[in-house]
Amino acid sequence: MARSSFPAVPLMSSAYRAPAFLRGGHLQTIHPALFRRVPRVTRRRERLELADGDFLDLDWASAGRGKLAILSHGLEASSQAPYIQGMATALIARGWDILAWNYRGCSGEMNRLLPFYHSGASHDLHEVVEHALKVHPAEQVDLVGFSLGGNMTLKYLGEREAHPRLHRAVAFSVPCDLACSSVRLSARVNQLLYMERFLRSLRQKLVAKKPSFPEQIDLQGIGAIRNFRQFDNRFTAPLHGFRDAEDYWARASSRPFLPRIKIPALLVNAANDPFLGPGCFPREEAEASECFHLEVPEDGGHVGFSTQGREYWSEQRAAEFLSAEI
């Protein structure tokens, strides 16, 4: 199977333009998150037991077809997020089966162990991919990730040799430089619009987990945390084996892994994404690679890419890239 020679796109203009009523990155981010409704199509749930004693919940829409797409969601979302179900619907209509997985603690049931998930938890994606390759007959397995899930997907692909059945990958709205993204999200407007929502959800999970781990989780002063640097220093890093936030961001960011990707992979990051700073647009890596490609639409926001029809442009673009002849 060919692994390269797909035309690189880092300096090409994108075909996507947002609908006229959605002006600017904030509106293009917020409108789909609040108003898009997509019926759930991944209805069969499977619990994958992990060797460390924890579990992952996997949601399938499977008819034993020859193509399978594994979908990875964003921070504090789940397999039921509208962008996951929208992508699933679009790919099913084009001949794919779907596996949409939930990270530890994201499926509606708290995970068993002290660690949750984090942006670099590609070991869990590896477990999902290996399981899918064992139980599903597809000869073509594709990966699609959004935001944190896109970072995890790209990091995973750059860490190891791809299985022969792994075909391609597409990632949208990816904070591939986590330190840069953290700074951007700490800006005042972003703090008001997005940061507090994320922190509220993360605090709730820590509160729910504390009774099971009373000695390991200290909630004193948790309400005073205002940004990811503070949260990652206090919780993410120590709970997941990192020295501090800087160490976590450096080791979990996917950008250093991009040159090692060996199957065709497309990153789509909108120029007006309010979550992404300059380090999240890896043009040099795309220009130097035969496999990693970057597309930077002028519009799109963060996990937006709305259209006036049922299918979003991101869904059409993913299907186009995954299906292109090389």
Secondary structure, DSSP 8 states (H G I E B T S, - for coil): ---S-----TTS--S----TT--HHHHHHHHHHHH--------EEEEEE-TTS-EEEEEEE----SEEEEEE--TT--TTSHHHHHHHHHHHHTTEEEEEE--TT-SSS--SSS----TT-HHHHHHHHHHHHHH---SEEEEEEETHHHHHHHHHHHHS---TTEEEEEEES--SSHHHHHHHHTSHHHIIIIIHHHHHHHHHHHHHHGGGSTTT---TTGGG--SHHHHIIIIIHHHTT-SSHHHHHHHH-SGGGGGG--S-EEEE--TT-TT--GGG--HHHHHH-SSEEEE--S--TTTT---SSSS-HHHHHHHHHHH---
